[in-house]
Amino acid sequence: MYTAASSAPPGAAISHGPAGITDLQVRNTEAPCKQPGGEPALPRRFDALPVIDIAGLAAADPAARRKVAAELRAAAAEVGFFYVRGHGVAPALEEGLLSAARAFFDQPPARKLASYIGRSTNHSGYVPEGEEVFEDGKIDRKEAYDVGLDAPEGGVAMLGPNLWPDLPGFRAPVAAYYAAMAGLARRLFRGFALALDLEEDHFEPHLTRPPSQLRLIHYPFDAHAADARGIGAHTDYEFFTILRPTAPGLEVMNGAGAWIDAPPLPDAFIINIGDMLEAWTNGTFTATSHRVRKVAAQRYSFPFFATCDYHTVVAPHPRFVSGVRPARYPPLVSGDHLYAQTVRTFAYLKARRGEAAAPAFGQAAKQVQG
């Protein structure tokens, strides 16, 4: 079922109680979705994100799966952001993750730095405030713990054994949540394939050892935040992101250039299309710009950045290329692109590798090109 959730009007009070924020009716729907093979769709003029029940993707009936896929197609092409319910992720997994995050970030700085990300071989571990420096030189007021696919054999950048802290009760719930997100990502990959009129298992050969990443992000209380802008407008590098925040702060840009609030909803994840899926579809799906607003309250955010195997070549699929619509994105290797963009942000990687190559596409490329 495709409905819409809206942000509250300016100045309205928002409840952050256990029940979360309730759904509101969509108020503005414009610009019909462009079909695969036509001109690429841009984010329409919306003031709410769609809400999609994806339970049907697990149905044995192909018609039920195709019904959900049609809703995914509309949301991914017209908005680039949406909520999903009916995902099957147990609330206990989210509770365990939040409890583990609180326990870790409540430790003294020295204890946290014992698991510093610079000590890992696969870009996992503790990320202190100031480690990440963005394109505009800004440093965000946050700390994080990054976890990837736990692959002891390693072999390429972003893949290897995770660096786990010496903290009882941390590894098990975080690893369980990572596994749940990886399973949900695989289901969404199948749904997106159907949405694009491709074989349902189209992405399966590219999902053997994907370096997808889970971030546990902690925004501490900041009395000086003054509800100002935090991380600037950007798109995500990967195929798509599965996000579960504990409080509002995320804003999404619509086709009119207006910033739309995307608050957390009860029992729902926020999904957004990333640069690589936009490129794979030659712009049929859109990676929409978004930003994070600074707020005074302490909060947590748990994004899972879903991607394909390191050596997957990302380029417009022939299904979306024609004489009137040539390929708009250069081919690149998924893992190389992801690693290059990670180097551009993290101080320890810059020190190891020097400045990374300029991004090939996405919001970062637009910023470099001026």
C-alpha positions as CSV (number, residue, x, y, z in Angstrom):
1,M,0.0,0.0,0.0
2,Y,1.4,3.3,-1.1
3,T,0.5,6.3,1.1
4,A,2.4,9.3,2.1
5,A,3.9,10.7,5.3
6,S,4.3,14.4,5.7
7,S,6.4,16.7,7.8
8,A,4.7,19.0,10.2
9,P,4.0,22.6,9.0
10,P,6.5,25.3,10.0
11,G,6.3,26.0,13.7
12,A,4.2,22.9,14.5
13,A,5.1,20.9,17.6
14,I,6.3,17.3,16.9
15,S,5.9,14.5,19.4
16,H,8.8,12.3,20.0
17,G,7.2,9.9,22.4
18,P,7.3,6.1,22.1
19,A,4.6,6.1,19.5
20,G,6.7,8.3,17.2
21,I,5.1,10.5,14.6
22,T,1.9,9.5,12.9
23,D,1.2,9.5,9.1
24,L,-0.4,12.5,7.5
25,Q,-2.1,12.8,4.2
26,V,-0.1,13.7,1.1
27,R,-0.9,17.3,0.0
28,N,1.0,17.7,-3.3
29,T,1.5,15.2,-6.1
30,E,2.8,16.4,-9.5
31,A,5.0,15.2,-12.4
32,P,4.1,11.6,-13.4
33,C,6.8,9.0,-13.3
34,K,8.8,8.5,-16.5
35,Q,8.8,5.0,-17.7
36,P,12.1,3.0,-18.3
37,G,13.5,4.0,-21.7
38,G,12.0,7.5,-21.5
39,E,13.6,10.7,-20.3
40,P,15.0,10.4,-16.7
41,A,12.7,11.6,-14.0
42,L,13.6,14.4,-11.7
43,P,12.3,14.7,-8.1
44,R,8.8,16.0,-8.4
45,R,7.2,18.8,-6.3
46,F,6.3,16.9,-3.2
47,D,5.9,17.8,0.5
48,A,5.8,14.3,1.9
49,L,7.6,11.0,1.4
50,P,5.6,8.0,0.2
51,V,5.0,5.1,2.6
52,I,5.1,1.7,1.0
53,D,4.1,-1.6,2.6
54,I,6.7,-4.1,1.2
55,A,5.3,-7.2,2.8
56,G,4.1,-8.3,-0.7
57,L,7.8,-8.7,-1.8
58,A,7.9,-11.9,0.2
59,A,4.7,-13.3,-1.2
60,A,4.6,-16.5,-3.3
61,D,2.2,-14.8,-5.7
62,P,4.1,-13.0,-8.4
63,A,1.2,-10.5,-8.8
64,A,1.6,-9.4,-5.2
65,R,5.4,-8.8,-5.7
66,R,4.7,-6.9,-8.9
67,K,2.2,-4.7,-7.2
68,V,4.8,-3.6,-4.6
69,A,7.4,-3.2,-7.4
70,A,5.1,-0.7,-9.1
71,E,4.9,1.4,-6.0
72,L,8.7,1.2,-5.6
73,R,9.2,2.3,-9.2
74,A,6.9,5.4,-8.7
75,A,8.7,6.4,-5.5
76,A,12.2,5.8,-6.7
77,A,11.7,7.7,-10.0
78,E,9.5,10.5,-8.7
79,V,10.9,11.2,-5.3
80,G,14.0,9.1,-4.6
81,F,13.1,8.8,-0.9
82,F,10.4,6.8,0.7
83,Y,9.4,4.9,3.9
84,V,8.9,1.1,4.0
85,R,6.8,-0.9,6.3
86,G,6.0,-4.6,6.4
87,H,9.8,-5.2,6.3
88,G,9.8,-8.0,8.8
89,V,12.6,-6.7,10.9
90,A,11.9,-7.5,14.6
91,P,11.7,-4.5,16.9
92,A,14.0,-6.3,19.4
93,L,16.8,-6.0,16.8
94,E,16.5,-2.3,16.8
95,E,16.3,-2.1,20.5
96,G,19.4,-4.2,20.9
97,L,21.3,-2.0,18.4
98,L,20.3,1.2,20.3
99,S,21.2,-0.3,23.6
100,A,24.6,-1.3,22.2
101,A,25.2,2.1,20.7
102,R,24.4,3.9,24.0
103,A,26.7,1.6,25.9
104,F,29.6,2.2,23.6
105,F,29.2,6.0,23.2
106,D,28.8,6.4,27.0
107,Q,32.3,5.2,27.6
108,P,35.3,7.5,28.3
109,P,37.1,8.8,25.2
110,A,40.2,6.7,25.8
111,R,38.1,3.5,25.8
112,K,36.4,4.5,22.6
113,L,39.6,5.4,20.9
114,A,41.0,1.9,21.6
115,S,38.8,0.9,18.7
116,Y,39.8,3.8,16.4
117,I,38.9,3.1,12.8
118,G,42.4,3.8,11.7
119,R,43.5,0.6,13.3
120,S,41.2,-1.5,11.1
121,T,41.9,-3.1,7.7
122,N,38.3,-2.8,6.4
123,H,37.3,0.7,7.4
124,S,35.5,-0.4,10.6
125,G,35.7,0.9,14.1
126,Y,35.2,4.1,16.1
127,V,35.0,7.5,14.3
128,P,35.7,10.4,16.7
129,E,34.4,13.8,16.1
130,G,36.6,15.6,13.6
131,E,37.7,12.5,11.7
132,E,35.3,13.2,8.9
133,V,35.8,16.4,6.9
134,F,33.4,17.2,4.2
135,E,33.8,18.8,0.8
136,D,33.1,22.3,2.2
137,G,35.6,21.8,5.0
138,K,32.9,21.4,7.7
139,I,33.2,19.1,10.6
140,D,30.0,17.7,12.0
141,R,29.3,17.4,15.7
142,K,29.0,13.7,15.8
143,E,30.8,10.4,16.5
144,A,30.2,7.0,15.0
145,Y,31.0,3.3,14.9
146,D,31.3,1.8,11.5
147,V,30.7,-1.9,10.7
148,G,31.1,-3.7,7.4
149,L,30.7,-7.3,6.1
150,D,32.7,-9.4,8.5
151,A,35.0,-11.1,5.9
152,P,38.2,-12.4,7.6
153,E,39.6,-13.3,4.2
154,G,39.6,-9.7,3.1
155,G,41.2,-9.3,-0.3
156,V,40.1,-5.7,-1.3
157,A,39.6,-2.4,0.4
158,M,36.5,-2.1,2.5
159,L,36.4,-5.9,3.0
160,G,38.1,-7.7,6.0
161,P,37.5,-8.6,9.6
162,N,35.6,-6.0,11.6
163,L,37.3,-4.2,14.4
164,W,35.1,-4.9,17.4
165,P,35.4,-3.1,20.8
166,D,36.2,-4.9,24.0
167,L,32.7,-4.2,25.3
168,P,30.5,-7.1,26.5
169,G,27.1,-7.0,24.8
170,F,28.1,-5.0,21.8
171,R,29.1,-7.3,19.0
172,A,26.2,-9.7,19.0
173,P,23.3,-7.2,18.7
174,V,25.2,-5.1,16.1
175,A,26.1,-8.1,14.0
176,A,22.5,-9.3,14.2
177,Y,21.2,-6.0,13.0
178,Y,23.7,-5.9,10.2
179,A,22.5,-9.3,9.1
180,A,18.9,-8.2,9.2
181,M,19.7,-5.1,7.1
182,A,21.6,-7.2,4.6
183,G,18.6,-9.4,4.2
184,L,16.3,-6.5,3.8
185,A,18.6,-5.0,1.2
186,R,18.6,-8.2,-0.8
187,R,14.8,-8.2,-0.8
188,L,14.8,-4.5,-2.0
189,F,17.3,-5.3,-4.7
190,R,14.8,-7.9,-6.0
191,G,12.0,-5.4,-5.7
192,F,13.9,-2.8,-7.6
193,A,14.7,-5.3,-10.3
194,L,11.0,-6.0,-10.8
195,A,10.3,-2.3,-10.7
196,L,12.7,-1.8,-13.6
197,D,11.1,-4.7,-15.7
198,L,14.3,-6.7,-15.2
199,E,14.5,-10.3,-14.0
200,E,13.8,-10.5,-10.3
201,D,17.2,-12.0,-9.6
202,H,19.0,-9.4,-11.8
203,F,21.2,-8.1,-9.0
204,E,21.9,-11.5,-7.4
205,P,25.2,-12.3,-9.1
206,H,26.5,-9.0,-7.7
207,L,25.6,-9.7,-4.1
208,T,28.1,-12.4,-3.1
209,R,30.3,-10.3,-0.8
210,P,29.1,-6.7,-1.0
211,P,31.0,-4.2,1.2
212,S,27.8,-2.7,2.5
213,Q,28.3,-0.6,5.7
214,L,26.3,0.0,8.8
215,R,27.0,3.2,10.8
216,L,26.0,3.7,14.4
217,I,26.0,7.5,14.6
218,H,25.7,9.5,17.9
219,Y,24.8,13.2,17.9
220,P,25.5,14.4,21.5
221,F,23.5,17.1,23.2
222,D,24.6,20.4,21.7
223,A,23.2,23.5,23.4
224,H,24.7,25.7,20.7
225,A,23.1,23.8,17.7
226,A,20.2,26.4,17.5
227,D,18.4,24.2,15.0
228,A,20.9,25.1,12.2
229,R,22.0,23.2,9.1
230,G,24.5,20.4,9.7
231,I,25.8,18.1,7.0
232,G,25.3,20.0,3.7
233,A,23.3,18.8,0.7
234,H,24.6,15.5,-0.7
235,T,23.6,12.2,-2.3
236,D,24.8,8.8,-1.1
237,Y,27.5,7.0,-3.0
238,E,26.0,3.5,-2.9
239,F,23.0,1.8,-4.5
240,F,20.6,2.8,-1.7
241,T,20.4,3.5,2.0
242,I,18.2,2.0,4.7
243,L,18.0,4.4,7.6
244,R,16.5,4.2,11.1
245,P,16.9,7.5,13.0
246,T,15.7,8.1,16.6
247,A,14.7,11.7,16.1
248,P,14.0,14.3,13.3
249,G,16.8,16.1,11.5
250,L,16.8,14.7,8.0
251,E,15.6,17.0,5.2
252,V,15.0,16.1,1.5
253,M,15.0,18.5,-1.4
254,N,12.0,18.4,-3.7
255,G,11.8,19.3,-7.3
256,A,11.0,22.9,-6.5
257,G,14.1,23.3,-4.4
258,A,12.3,23.2,-1.1
259,W,13.6,21.3,1.9
260,I,11.1,18.7,3.2
261,D,11.3,17.2,6.7
262,A,11.7,13.4,6.8
263,P,11.0,12.5,10.4
264,P,11.1,8.9,11.7
265,L,7.8,7.0,11.6
266,P,6.8,4.1,13.8
267,D,8.0,0.7,12.5
268,A,9.3,2.2,9.3
269,F,12.7,2.6,7.6
270,I,13.6,5.5,5.3
271,I,15.0,4.4,2.0
272,N,16.8,6.6,-0.4
273,I,18.3,5.9,-3.9
274,G,22.0,6.3,-4.2
275,D,24.3,7.4,-7.0
276,M,25.1,3.9,-8.2
277,L,21.5,2.9,-8.7
278,E,20.8,6.2,-10.5
279,A,23.7,5.4,-12.8
280,W,22.7,1.8,-13.3
281,T,19.2,3.0,-14.4
282,N,20.6,5.9,-16.5
283,G,18.7,8.3,-14.4
284,T,15.4,6.5,-14.4
285,F,15.7,6.3,-10.6
286,T,16.9,9.5,-8.9
287,A,19.4,10.1,-6.1
288,T,17.8,13.0,-4.3
289,S,19.8,15.6,-2.4
290,H,19.3,15.6,1.3
291,R,20.9,17.1,4.4
292,V,21.0,16.8,8.2
293,R,19.8,19.6,10.4
294,K,21.6,20.4,13.6
295,V,19.4,20.1,16.7
296,A,20.3,20.5,20.3
297,A,18.8,17.2,21.5
298,Q,20.9,14.0,21.8
299,R,20.0,11.5,19.0
300,Y,21.2,8.5,17.2
301,S,21.0,7.5,13.5
302,F,21.6,4.1,12.0
303,P,22.1,4.1,8.2
304,F,22.9,0.9,6.3
305,F,24.5,1.7,2.9
306,A,23.6,-1.1,0.6
307,T,25.9,-1.8,-2.4
308,C,27.0,-4.5,-4.7
309,D,30.2,-6.6,-4.8
310,Y,33.5,-4.6,-5.0
311,H,34.3,-5.5,-8.6
312,T,30.8,-4.8,-10.0
313,V,31.0,-2.5,-13.0
314,V,28.4,0.2,-12.6
315,A,27.2,1.6,-15.9
316,P,23.8,2.3,-17.5
317,H,22.0,-0.9,-18.3
318,P,21.2,-1.4,-22.0
319,R,17.6,-1.5,-21.0
320,F,17.7,2.3,-20.3
321,V,20.0,3.4,-23.1
322,S,18.7,4.3,-26.6
323,G,19.5,6.6,-29.5
324,V,17.4,9.4,-28.0
325,R,18.7,8.7,-24.5
326,P,22.4,7.9,-24.6
327,A,24.3,6.7,-21.5
328,R,24.6,9.7,-19.2
329,Y,27.1,8.1,-16.7
330,P,30.6,6.8,-17.2
331,P,31.3,3.1,-16.2
332,L,33.2,2.6,-13.0
333,V,34.0,-0.2,-10.5
334,S,31.7,-0.1,-7.6
335,G,34.2,-0.7,-4.8
336,D,36.8,1.6,-6.3
337,H,34.3,4.4,-6.5
338,L,33.1,3.8,-2.9
339,Y,36.6,3.7,-1.6
340,A,37.7,6.8,-3.4
341,Q,34.8,8.8,-2.0
342,T,35.5,7.4,1.5
343,V,39.1,8.6,1.2
344,R,37.9,12.1,0.4
345,T,36.1,12.3,3.7
346,F,38.2,10.4,6.3
347,A,41.4,12.0,7.7
348,Y,43.2,8.7,8.4
349,L,42.6,7.5,4.8
350,K,43.8,10.8,3.4
351,A,47.0,10.4,5.4
352,R,47.5,6.9,4.1
353,R,46.6,7.3,0.5
354,G,46.7,11.0,-0.3
355,E,43.9,12.9,-2.0
356,A,41.4,10.6,-3.9
357,A,40.4,10.9,-7.5
358,A,37.6,13.2,-8.3
359,P,34.1,11.6,-8.2
360,A,32.7,10.5,-11.5
361,F,29.0,11.3,-10.7
362,G,26.6,12.2,-8.0
363,Q,26.3,15.3,-5.8
364,A,30.0,15.2,-5.0
365,A,30.9,15.4,-8.7
366,K,28.7,18.4,-9.1
367,Q,30.4,20.1,-6.2
368,V,33.9,19.4,-7.6
369,Q,32.9,20.7,-11.1
370,G,31.5,23.9,-9.5
